[in-house]
Amino acid sequence: IRQPFNVNSLAQAAAIAAFQDHEFLKQGFELNRAGFAQLTEAFDVLGLTYLPSAGNFVLVKVGEDDGAGARINLELLKRGIIVRPVGNYGLPQWLRISIGLPEENAAFIAALQEILAK
């Protein structure tokens, strides 16, 4: 039986090499920080609640009713954008958004704005 999020020895070796590349880590950290700012600034404009994060994702509340997360997720999927609904974790109005590249974040923001405007 494999544990969730199990990684093989090749992936572990790659991770060790990546952690030794300090410039790579710095670039990744900066990209993540800028992406978080890009997303949360848009959430502020849209009046959406979100939680602070030190990881590569952000939780955002996309509606008040218990179907909001699933509904917005479905609309995003129709546009080719994949996020994670977290209703199974007791947060049916929320979505978990992975921080992406600036253009990926912009596409998500534009789609979310369009969906919420309906």
N, CA, C and O atoms as a MOPAC input file, in Angstrom:
PM7 MOZYME 1SCF
protein

 N      0.85700 1    -1.17900 1     0.00000 1
 C      0.00000 1     0.00000 1     0.00000 1
 C      0.89500 1     1.23000 1     0.00000 1
 O      1.82800 1     1.33800 1     0.79500 1
 N      0.59500 1     2.15600 1    -0.90400 1
 C      1.37000 1     3.39400 1    -0.97800 1
 C      0.69900 1     4.46600 1    -0.12300 1
 O     -0.52600 1     4.58800 1    -0.09600 1
 N      1.49600 1     5.20600 1     0.54400 1
 C      1.00200 1     6.32700 1     1.33000 1
 C      0.63400 1     7.48600 1     0.40200 1
 O      1.18800 1     7.59100 1    -0.69200 1
 N     -0.28800 1     8.35500 1     0.81600 1
 C     -0.60900 1     9.52800 1    -0.00700 1
 C      0.64200 1    10.38600 1    -0.20800 1
 O      1.47400 1    10.51100 1     0.69000 1
 N      0.75800 1    10.96200 1    -1.38000 1
 C      1.86500 1    11.86300 1    -1.71600 1
 C      3.21400 1    11.15300 1    -1.62000 1
 O      4.23200 1    11.78100 1    -1.32900 1
 N      3.21700 1     9.84900 1    -1.86400 1
 C      4.43600 1     9.05600 1    -1.82600 1
 C      5.35600 1     9.48500 1    -2.97000 1
 O      4.88700 1     9.73100 1    -4.08200 1
 N      6.65900 1     9.57500 1    -2.70600 1
 C      7.62500 1     9.91000 1    -3.75600 1
 C      8.66700 1     8.80400 1    -3.84500 1
 O      9.00700 1     8.17000 1    -2.84600 1
 N      9.16500 1     8.58400 1    -5.04800 1
 C     10.15400 1     7.52600 1    -5.23600 1
 C     11.56000 1     8.05300 1    -4.96300 1
 O     11.74000 1     9.24200 1    -4.69800 1
 N     12.55400 1     7.17300 1    -5.02700 1
 C     13.93000 1     7.56100 1    -4.68900 1
 C     14.50600 1     8.55800 1    -5.68700 1
 O     15.32100 1     9.39700 1    -5.30400 1
 N     14.10700 1     8.49100 1    -6.95200 1
 C     14.58300 1     9.46300 1    -7.93700 1
 C     14.06700 1    10.86100 1    -7.59400 1
 O     14.81100 1    11.83900 1    -7.66100 1
 N     12.80900 1    10.94300 1    -7.23100 1
 C     12.23600 1    12.23400 1    -6.84300 1
 C     12.90600 1    12.76800 1    -5.57800 1
 O     13.12500 1    13.97300 1    -5.45500 1
 N     13.22800 1    11.89000 1    -4.65200 1
 C     13.91900 1    12.30900 1    -3.43100 1
 C     15.30800 1    12.84700 1    -3.74900 1
 O     15.72800 1    13.84700 1    -3.16800 1
 N     16.02500 1    12.20100 1    -4.65900 1
 C     17.35700 1    12.67500 1    -5.05700 1
 C     17.25900 1    14.03300 1    -5.74300 1
 O     18.09600 1    14.90700 1    -5.51800 1
 N     16.24400 1    14.20800 1    -6.57200 1
 C     16.04400 1    15.49600 1    -7.24200 1
 C     15.74400 1    16.58900 1    -6.22300 1
 O     16.22300 1    17.71500 1    -6.36000 1
 N     14.95900 1    16.26700 1    -5.20800 1
 C     14.64100 1    17.24700 1    -4.17100 1
 C     15.89100 1    17.66300 1    -3.40800 1
 O     16.07800 1    18.84500 1    -3.11900 1
 N     16.73600 1    16.71100 1    -3.08400 1
 C     17.98700 1    17.03000 1    -2.37700 1
 C     18.84800 1    17.95500 1    -3.22400 1
 O     19.41200 1    18.92100 1    -2.71000 1
 N     18.95200 1    17.66900 1    -4.51200 1
 C     19.73800 1    18.52600 1    -5.41100 1
 C     19.13600 1    19.92100 1    -5.49000 1
 O     19.86300 1    20.91500 1    -5.48600 1
 N     17.81900 1    19.99800 1    -5.56300 1
 C     17.15900 1    21.30300 1    -5.64500 1
 C     17.40100 1    22.12000 1    -4.37900 1
 O     17.62200 1    23.32800 1    -4.45800 1
 N     17.36100 1    21.48000 1    -3.22300 1
 C     17.58800 1    22.19800 1    -1.96700 1
 C     19.01600 1    22.70800 1    -1.84600 1
 O     19.27400 1    23.65200 1    -1.09900 1
 N     19.93200 1    22.10600 1    -2.56000 1
 C     21.32300 1    22.56600 1    -2.53100 1
 C     21.56200 1    23.72800 1    -3.49100 1
 O     22.60500 1    24.37800 1    -3.43000 1
 N     20.60700 1    23.99200 1    -4.37200 1
 C     20.71200 1    25.09400 1    -5.33400 1
 C     20.02700 1    26.32300 1    -4.73600 1
 O     18.83200 1    26.53800 1    -4.93800 1
 N     20.78800 1    27.11500 1    -4.00700 1
 C     20.21900 1    28.24400 1    -3.26300 1
 C     19.61200 1    29.30400 1    -4.17900 1
 O     18.61100 1    29.92200 1    -3.81700 1
 N     20.18600 1    29.52500 1    -5.34000 1
 C     19.62100 1    30.50100 1    -6.27600 1
 C     18.25600 1    30.03100 1    -6.77700 1
 O     17.33100 1    30.83100 1    -6.91100 1
 N     18.13600 1    28.74300 1    -7.05000 1
 C     16.85800 1    28.16800 1    -7.47000 1
 C     15.80500 1    28.34700 1    -6.37900 1
 O     14.66900 1    28.72700 1    -6.66400 1
 N     16.17900 1    28.07700 1    -5.14200 1
 C     15.25400 1    28.24400 1    -4.01600 1
 C     14.81400 1    29.68900 1    -3.88100 1
 O     13.63500 1    29.96500 1    -3.65800 1
 N     15.75700 1    30.61400 1    -4.01500 1
 C     15.43900 1    32.04100 1    -3.90500 1
 C     14.46700 1    32.45700 1    -5.00800 1
 O     13.50300 1    33.17700 1    -4.75100 1
 N     14.72100 1    32.00300 1    -6.23500 1
 C     13.82600 1    32.33600 1    -7.34800 1
 C     12.42700 1    31.77500 1    -7.11200 1
 O     11.43000 1    32.45400 1    -7.36000 1
 N     12.35600 1    30.54800 1    -6.63800 1
 C     11.06300 1    29.93700 1    -6.35000 1
 C     10.31300 1    30.67500 1    -5.25200 1
 O      9.10300 1    30.88300 1    -5.34400 1
 N     11.03600 1    31.06500 1    -4.21900 1
 C     10.43100 1    31.81200 1    -3.11800 1
 C      9.88300 1    33.14600 1    -3.61500 1
 O      8.75700 1    33.52000 1    -3.28500 1
 N     10.67500 1    33.85900 1    -4.40400 1
 C     10.24600 1    35.16500 1    -4.92000 1
 C      9.05300 1    35.02400 1    -5.86100 1
 O      8.12500 1    35.83100 1    -5.81100 1
 N      9.07300 1    34.01000 1    -6.71100 1
 C      7.95800 1    33.77200 1    -7.62200 1
 C      6.68800 1    33.46700 1    -6.83400 1
 O      5.61200 1    33.95600 1    -7.17800 1
 N      6.80600 1    32.67000 1    -5.79100 1
 C      5.66100 1    32.33200 1    -4.95300 1
 C      5.13100 1    33.56800 1    -4.22600 1
 O      3.91900 1    33.77300 1    -4.15300 1
 N      6.02600 1    34.38200 1    -3.69400 1
 C      5.60700 1    35.59000 1    -2.97600 1
 C      4.89100 1    36.56000 1    -3.91000 1
 O      3.86100 1    37.13000 1    -3.55000 1
 N      5.43800 1    36.74500 1    -5.11100 1
 C      4.80400 1    37.64000 1    -6.08000 1
 C      3.45200 1    37.09000 1    -6.52400 1
 O      2.49800 1    37.85000 1    -6.68700 1
 N      3.36300 1    35.78000 1    -6.72100 1
 C      2.10200 1    35.16900 1    -7.11500 1
 C      1.04400 1    35.28500 1    -6.03700 1
 O     -0.12700 1    35.52000 1    -6.33300 1
 N      1.45000 1    35.12100 1    -4.79000 1
 C      0.51000 1    35.28100 1    -3.67700 1
 C     -0.02700 1    36.70800 1    -3.65900 1
 O     -1.22600 1    36.92100 1    -3.47900 1
 N      0.85800 1    37.68500 1    -3.84600 1
 C      0.42900 1    39.08800 1    -3.87800 1
 C     -0.51900 1    39.33400 1    -5.05000 1
 O     -1.52400 1    40.02800 1    -4.89600 1
 N     -0.20900 1    38.77400 1    -6.21100 1
 C     -1.05900 1    38.94100 1    -7.39100 1
 C     -2.46800 1    38.41400 1    -7.11400 1
 O     -3.45500 1    39.07800 1    -7.43000 1
 N     -2.55600 1    37.23700 1    -6.53400 1
 C     -3.85800 1    36.64500 1    -6.24500 1
 C     -4.60200 1    37.41200 1    -5.15900 1
 O     -5.78100 1    37.72700 1    -5.32000 1
 N     -3.93200 1    37.71100 1    -4.06500 1
 C     -4.63300 1    38.34900 1    -2.94700 1
 C     -5.04000 1    39.78200 1    -3.26700 1
 O     -6.05700 1    40.25600 1    -2.76100 1
 N     -4.27400 1    40.47600 1    -4.08900 1
 C     -4.70100 1    41.81500 1    -4.51900 1
 C     -5.99800 1    41.71500 1    -5.31900 1
 O     -6.89600 1    42.54100 1    -5.15600 1
 N     -6.09600 1    40.70700 1    -6.18000 1
 C     -7.32900 1    40.50100 1    -6.94200 1
 C     -8.47900 1    40.12700 1    -6.01100 1
 O     -9.59800 1    40.60700 1    -6.18900 1
 N     -8.21800 1    39.27800 1    -5.02400 1
 C     -9.26400 1    38.90700 1    -4.07200 1
 C     -9.75500 1    40.13400 1    -3.30400 1
 O    -10.95100 1    40.27000 1    -3.04500 1
 N     -8.83300 1    41.02200 1    -2.94200 1
 C     -9.22500 1    42.25900 1    -2.25800 1
 C    -10.15700 1    43.08800 1    -3.14000 1
 O    -11.18200 1    43.58400 1    -2.67200 1
 N     -9.80400 1    43.23700 1    -4.40900 1
 C    -10.63200 1    44.00100 1    -5.34700 1
 C    -12.01500 1    43.36600 1    -5.48600 1
 O    -13.02200 1    44.06900 1    -5.57100 1
 N    -12.05600 1    42.04600 1    -5.50800 1
 C    -13.31800 1    41.32400 1    -5.64600 1
 C    -14.08800 1    41.21100 1    -4.33200 1
 O    -15.21700 1    40.72200 1    -4.31900 1
 N    -13.49200 1    41.65700 1    -3.23400 1
 C    -14.14200 1    41.58400 1    -1.93300 1
 C    -14.21300 1    40.17700 1    -1.36400 1
 O    -15.12100 1    39.86300 1    -0.59500 1
 N    -13.25600 1    39.32200 1    -1.73800 1
 C    -13.25100 1    37.93600 1    -1.26900 1
 C    -12.34700 1    37.76400 1    -0.05500 1
 O    -11.28500 1    38.38000 1     0.03600 1
 N    -12.77600 1    36.93100 1     0.86300 1
 C    -11.99100 1    36.59900 1     2.04600 1
 C    -11.00000 1    35.49700 1     1.69200 1
 O    -11.34000 1    34.55500 1     0.97700 1
 N     -9.77600 1    35.61900 1     2.19400 1
 C     -8.76300 1    34.58400 1     1.98800 1
 C     -7.95500 1    34.44900 1     3.26300 1
 O     -7.97800 1    35.32700 1     4.12500 1
 N     -7.24400 1    33.34100 1     3.37100 1
 C     -6.42700 1    33.09000 1     4.55500 1
 C     -4.95900 1    33.33300 1     4.24600 1
 O     -4.50200 1    33.04400 1     3.14000 1
 N     -4.21500 1    33.86200 1     5.20900 1
 C     -2.76800 1    34.02100 1     5.00800 1
 C     -2.14200 1    32.65700 1     4.74100 1
 O     -2.64500 1    31.63300 1     5.20300 1
 N     -1.05400 1    32.65100 1     4.00300 1
 C     -0.40700 1    31.39000 1     3.65700 1
 C      1.09700 1    31.56000 1     3.59000 1
 O      1.59800 1    32.59800 1     3.15800 1
 N      1.80700 1    30.53900 1     4.01800 1
 C      3.26300 1    30.50700 1     3.87000 1
 C      3.64700 1    29.44900 1     2.84600 1
 O      4.83200 1    29.19500 1     2.63100 1
 N      2.66000 1    28.83300 1     2.21500 1
 C      2.90800 1    27.78300 1     1.23500 1
 C      2.72000 1    28.27800 1    -0.18200 1
 O      2.74900 1    29.48100 1    -0.44000 1
 N      2.52700 1    27.34700 1    -1.09800 1
 C      2.36100 1    27.70200 1    -2.50300 1
 C      0.89200 1    27.65400 1    -2.92500 1
 O      0.57700 1    27.39100 1    -4.08600 1
 N      0.01500 1    27.90600 1    -1.98400 1
 C     -1.40800 1    27.95500 1    -2.28400 1
 C     -2.08500 1    28.93900 1    -1.34000 1
 O     -1.51900 1    29.35300 1    -0.32900 1
 N     -3.31900 1    29.30200 1    -1.70100 1
 C     -4.10900 1    30.19900 1    -0.86500 1
 C     -5.53900 1    29.67100 1    -0.83400 1
 O     -6.05000 1    29.18900 1    -1.84500 1
 N     -6.18100 1    29.76400 1     0.32400 1
 C     -7.58600 1    29.40600 1     0.46600 1
 C     -8.41000 1    30.67400 1     0.33600 1
 O     -8.14800 1    31.66800 1     1.01300 1
 N     -9.41700 1    30.63300 1    -0.54400 1
 C    -10.26200 1    31.80500 1    -0.77400 1
 C    -11.72700 1    31.38900 1    -0.68700 1
 O    -12.13000 1    30.35000 1    -1.21100 1
 N    -12.51000 1    32.22500 1    -0.01300 1
 C    -13.94800 1    31.98500 1     0.12000 1
 C    -14.63900 1    32.61900 1    -1.08200 1
 O    -14.54800 1    33.82900 1    -1.29200 1
 N    -15.33600 1    31.79000 1    -1.87700 1
 C    -15.90400 1    32.27100 1    -3.13600 1
 C    -17.41600 1    32.46100 1    -3.09500 1
 O    -18.02500 1    32.75200 1    -4.12500 1
 N    -18.02400 1    32.30300 1    -1.94200 1
 C    -19.46000 1    32.50400 1    -1.82000 1
 C    -19.92700 1    32.20200 1    -0.41600 1
 O    -19.16100 1    31.73500 1     0.42700 1
 N    -21.19100 1    32.47600 1    -0.17800 1
 C    -21.75200 1    32.27400 1     1.15600 1
 C    -22.50000 1    30.95400 1     1.28900 1
 O    -22.58300 1    30.40400 1     2.38700 1
 N    -23.04500 1    30.43600 1     0.19400 1
 C    -23.82100 1    29.20200 1     0.29400 1
 C    -22.90000 1    27.98600 1     0.21900 1
 O    -21.78500 1    28.06300 1    -0.29600 1
 N    -23.38600 1    26.87100 1     0.74100 1
 C    -22.56700 1    25.66100 1     0.82600 1
 C    -22.22800 1    25.05100 1    -0.53100 1
 O    -21.37500 1    24.16600 1    -0.60300 1
 N    -22.86600 1    25.49400 1    -1.59400 1
 C    -22.53800 1    24.98100 1    -2.92100 1
 C    -21.55700 1    25.85000 1    -3.68000 1
 O    -21.19500 1    25.53000 1    -4.81200 1
 N    -21.11900 1    26.95100 1    -3.07300 1
 C    -20.29100 1    27.92800 1    -3.79100 1
 C    -18.98700 1    27.34300 1    -4.30800 1
 O    -18.64900 1    27.52900 1    -5.47700 1
 N    -18.25700 1    26.64800 1    -3.46600 1
 C    -16.96800 1    26.10900 1    -3.88800 1
 C    -17.10400 1    25.14200 1    -5.04800 1
 O    -16.36300 1    25.23700 1    -6.02600 1
 N    -18.04300 1    24.21500 1    -4.95000 1
 C    -18.25200 1    23.22700 1    -6.01500 1
 C    -18.72000 1    23.90200 1    -7.29800 1
 O    -18.27600 1    23.53900 1    -8.38700 1
 N    -19.60600 1    24.87400 1    -7.17800 1
 C    -20.14900 1    25.56900 1    -8.34900 1
 C    -19.06400 1    26.36000 1    -9.08500 1
 O    -18.94800 1    26.27200 1   -10.30700 1
 N    -18.27600 1    27.12700 1    -8.34200 1
 C    -17.20200 1    27.91700 1    -8.95400 1
 C    -16.14700 1    26.98400 1    -9.53600 1
 O    -15.61600 1    27.25100 1   -10.61300 1
 N    -15.83800 1    25.89600 1    -8.84100 1
 C    -14.87900 1    24.91900 1    -9.35500 1
 C    -15.33300 1    24.38300 1   -10.71000 1
 O    -14.53200 1    24.30000 1   -11.64000 1
 N    -16.59400 1    24.02400 1   -10.82900 1
 C    -17.11900 1    23.48700 1   -12.08100 1
 C    -16.99500 1    24.51000 1   -13.20600 1
 O    -16.60800 1    24.16300 1   -14.32200 1
 N    -17.31900 1    25.75900 1   -12.91800 1
 C    -17.21100 1    26.80800 1   -13.93900 1
 C    -15.76000 1    27.03000 1   -14.35500 1
 O    -15.47800 1    27.26000 1   -15.53200 1
 N    -14.84800 1    26.96400 1   -13.40300 1
 C    -13.42700 1    27.10300 1   -13.73600 1
 C    -12.95700 1    25.92400 1   -14.59000 1
 O    -12.19700 1    26.11300 1   -15.54000 1
 N    -13.40000 1    24.71800 1   -14.26200 1
 C    -13.04100 1    23.53700 1   -15.05300 1
 C    -13.50100 1    23.67900 1   -16.49800 1
 O    -12.78900 1    23.27600 1   -17.41900 1
 N    -14.68500 1    24.24800 1   -16.70200 1
 C    -15.19000 1    24.46600 1   -18.06000 1
 C    -14.26700 1    25.38200 1   -18.85400 1
 O    -14.25200 1    25.34300 1   -20.08500 1
 N    -13.49900 1    26.20400 1   -18.14800 1
 C    -12.56500 1    27.14100 1   -18.78100 1
 C    -11.13200 1    26.60000 1   -18.77900 1
 O    -10.19500 1    27.30800 1   -19.14800 1
 N    -10.97300 1    25.36000 1   -18.36900 1
 C     -9.65400 1    24.73000 1   -18.37600 1
 C     -8.77600 1    25.09600 1   -17.19900 1
 O     -7.55900 1    24.91700 1   -17.25000 1
 N     -9.38100 1    25.60600 1   -16.13800 1
 C     -8.62200 1    26.01300 1   -14.95400 1
 C     -8.94100 1    25.05000 1   -13.81500 1
 O    -10.10000 1    24.85600 1   -13.45000 1
 N     -7.89200 1    24.45500 1   -13.26400 1
 C     -8.06100 1    23.44500 1   -12.22100 1
 C     -7.66300 1    24.02800 1   -10.86800 1
 O     -6.53800 1    24.49200 1   -10.68300 1
 N     -8.60100 1    23.99600 1    -9.93200 1
 C     -8.35800 1    24.38400 1    -8.54100 1
 C     -8.84100 1    23.22600 1    -7.68000 1
 O     -9.29200 1    22.20700 1    -8.20100 1
 N     -8.74800 1    23.37800 1    -6.38600 1
 C     -9.18400 1    22.28200 1    -5.50500 1
 C    -10.31400 1    22.75800 1    -4.59700 1
 O    -10.10000 1    23.61200 1    -3.73700 1
 N    -11.51800 1    22.21000 1    -4.78300 1
 C    -12.58100 1    22.49900 1    -3.82200 1
 C    -12.25100 1    21.79600 1    -2.50900 1
 O    -11.68200 1    20.70400 1    -2.51600 1
 N    -12.59700 1    22.40500 1    -1.40100 1
 C    -12.24100 1    21.83600 1    -0.10400 1
 C    -13.47200 1    21.56200 1     0.76500 1
 O    -13.40700 1    21.60500 1     1.99400 1
 N    -14.58300 1    21.28200 1     0.10300 1
 C    -15.79300 1    20.92100 1     0.82700 1
 C    -15.61700 1    19.67700 1     1.67700 1
 O    -16.22000 1    19.56800 1     2.74500 1
 N    -14.79800 1    18.73500 1     1.21900 1
 C    -14.54700 1    17.51000 1     1.99100 1
 C    -13.80100 1    17.78700 1     3.28700 1
 O    -13.73800 1    16.92400 1     4.16300 1
 N    -13.23900 1    18.97200 1     3.41500 1
 C    -12.53000 1    19.36700 1     4.63700 1
 C    -13.38700 1    20.30400 1     5.49300 1
 O    -12.88200 1    20.95600 1     6.40700 1
 N    -14.67700 1    20.36500 1     5.19100 1
 C    -15.58600 1    21.20600 1     5.96000 1
 C    -15.60000 1    22.66200 1     5.52800 1
 O    -16.05400 1    23.52700 1     6.27700 1
 N    -15.10600 1    22.94100 1     4.32500 1
 C    -15.05200 1    24.31800 1     3.82000 1
 C    -15.74600 1    24.39400 1     2.45700 1
 O    -15.08500 1    24.63400 1     1.44700 1
 N    -17.07300 1    24.19400 1     2.41200 1
 C    -17.76400 1    24.10800 1     1.12700 1
 C    -17.83800 1    25.41800 1     0.34300 1
 O    -18.15100 1    25.40600 1    -0.84700 1
 N    -17.55600 1    26.53500 1     0.98800 1
 C    -17.58500 1    27.82200 1     0.28600 1
 C    -16.19900 1    28.25600 1    -0.19600 1
 O    -16.05400 1    29.33900 1    -0.76100 1
 N    -15.20300 1    27.43700 1     0.01800 1
 C    -13.81500 1    27.81000 1    -0.22500 1
 C    -13.19000 1    26.98300 1    -1.34400 1
 O    -13.63500 1    25.87800 1    -1.65200 1
 N    -12.13900 1    27.55700 1    -1.94500 1
 C    -11.31100 1    26.85800 1    -2.92200 1
 C     -9.85300 1    26.99900 1    -2.52100 1
 O     -9.45000 1    28.00900 1    -1.94400 1
 N     -9.07400 1    25.98400 1    -2.83100 1
 C     -7.61700 1    26.02300 1    -2.62500 1
 C     -6.99800 1    26.31000 1    -3.98500 1
 O     -7.14100 1    25.52800 1    -4.92500 1
 N     -6.31400 1    27.43100 1    -4.07500 1
 C     -5.72500 1    27.87600 1    -5.33000 1
 C     -4.21400 1    27.73300 1    -5.24100 1
 O     -3.58200 1    28.34500 1    -4.38000 1
 N     -3.63100 1    26.93400 1    -6.12000 1
 C     -2.17100 1    26.84000 1    -6.18200 1
 C     -1.63000 1    28.07500 1    -6.88800 1
 O     -2.16400 1    28.50300 1    -7.91100 1
 N     -0.58000 1    28.63300 1    -6.34100 1
 C      0.04000 1    29.80600 1    -6.94200 1
 C      0.81500 1    29.35000 1    -8.17500 1
 O      1.62700 1    28.42800 1    -8.10800 1
 N      0.55200 1    30.00700 1    -9.29600 1
 C      1.19700 1    29.63900 1   -10.54900 1
 C      2.09400 1    30.73900 1   -11.07000 1
 O      2.47400 1    31.65500 1   -10.34100 1
 N      2.42200 1    30.63300 1   -12.33400 1
 C      3.17500 1    31.68200 1   -13.01400 1
 C      2.27100 1    32.89700 1   -13.18300 1
 O      1.04900 1    32.75400 1   -13.15000 1
 N      2.83600 1    34.08400 1   -13.36300 1
 C      2.00400 1    35.29100 1   -13.47300 1
 C      0.87800 1    35.16500 1   -14.49700 1
 O     -0.24900 1    35.58400 1   -14.23300 1
 N      1.17300 1    34.59100 1   -15.66100 1
 C      0.13500 1    34.47000 1   -16.69200 1
 C     -0.93200 1    33.44600 1   -16.30100 1
 O     -2.09500 1    33.60100 1   -16.67500 1
 N     -0.56200 1    32.42200 1   -15.56900 1
 C     -1.54400 1    31.44700 1   -15.08700 1
 C     -2.44200 1    32.08300 1   -14.03200 1
 O     -3.65600 1    31.87800 1   -14.03500 1
 N     -1.84700 1    32.84700 1   -13.13900 1
 C     -2.63200 1    33.55000 1   -12.12400 1
 C     -3.59300 1    34.53200 1   -12.78100 1
 O     -4.74900 1    34.64200 1   -12.37400 1
 N     -3.11400 1    35.24500 1   -13.80000 1
 C     -3.95400 1    36.22300 1   -14.49700 1
 C     -5.13800 1    35.54000 1   -15.17800 1
 O     -6.25100 1    36.06400 1   -15.14900 1
 N     -4.91200 1    34.38300 1   -15.78800 1
 C     -6.00300 1    33.64500 1   -16.43300 1
 C     -7.03200 1    33.20000 1   -15.39500 1
 O     -8.23600 1    33.29100 1   -15.63500 1
 N     -6.56500 1    32.72500 1   -14.25400 1
 C     -7.47400 1    32.32700 1   -13.17700 1
 C     -8.28300 1    33.52600 1   -12.69100 1
 O     -9.50000 1    33.43300 1   -12.53200 1
 N     -7.61100 1    34.65000 1   -12.45500 1
 C     -8.29100 1    35.84800 1   -11.95200 1
 C     -9.35500 1    36.31400 1   -12.94000 1
 O    -10.47800 1    36.62500 1   -12.54200 1
 N     -9.01000 1    36.36400 1   -14.22300 1
 C     -9.97300 1    36.79900 1   -15.24000 1
 C    -11.18600 1    35.87400 1   -15.27000 1
 O    -12.32200 1    36.34200 1   -15.35100 1
 N    -10.95400 1    34.57400 1   -15.20500 1
 C    -12.05900 1    33.61400 1   -15.21300 1
 C    -12.91800 1    33.76600 1   -13.96100 1
 O    -14.14600 1    33.74000 1   -14.04200 1
 N    -12.28300 1    33.92200 1   -12.81700 1
 C    -13.02800 1    34.07800 1   -11.56800 1
 C    -13.87500 1    35.34600 1   -11.59800 1
 O    -15.03100 1    35.32800 1   -11.17600 1
 N    -13.31300 1    36.44100 1   -12.09100 1
 C    -14.07400 1    37.69000 1   -12.20600 1
 C    -15.30400 1    37.48900 1   -13.08500 1
 O    -16.40000 1    37.93300 1   -12.74200 1
 N    -15.11500 1    36.82400 1   -14.20900 1
 C    -16.21800 1    36.57500 1   -15.14100 1
 C    -17.30400 1    35.72200 1   -14.48300 1
 O    -18.49300 1    36.01600 1   -14.61400 1
 N    -16.90100 1    34.68600 1   -13.78900 1
 C    -17.85700 1    33.77800 1   -13.14100 1
 C    -18.62700 1    34.49900 1   -12.03900 1
 O    -19.84600 1    34.36100 1   -11.93900 1
 N    -17.92600 1    35.25800 1   -11.22100 1
 C    -18.58100 1    35.95200 1   -10.10700 1
 C    -19.50100 1    37.07000 1   -10.58300 1
 O    -20.43500 1    37.44900 1    -9.87700 1
 N    -19.24100 1    37.60400 1   -11.78200 1
 C    -20.06800 1    38.69100 1   -12.31600 1
 C    -21.42800 1    38.19400 1   -12.80100 1
 O    -22.34100 1    38.99400 1   -13.00800 1
 N    -21.56800 1    36.88000 1   -12.98500 1
 C    -22.84300 1    36.31500 1   -13.47500 1
 C    -23.91100 1    36.35600 1   -12.41200 1
 O    -25.03800 1    35.92400 1   -12.65300 1

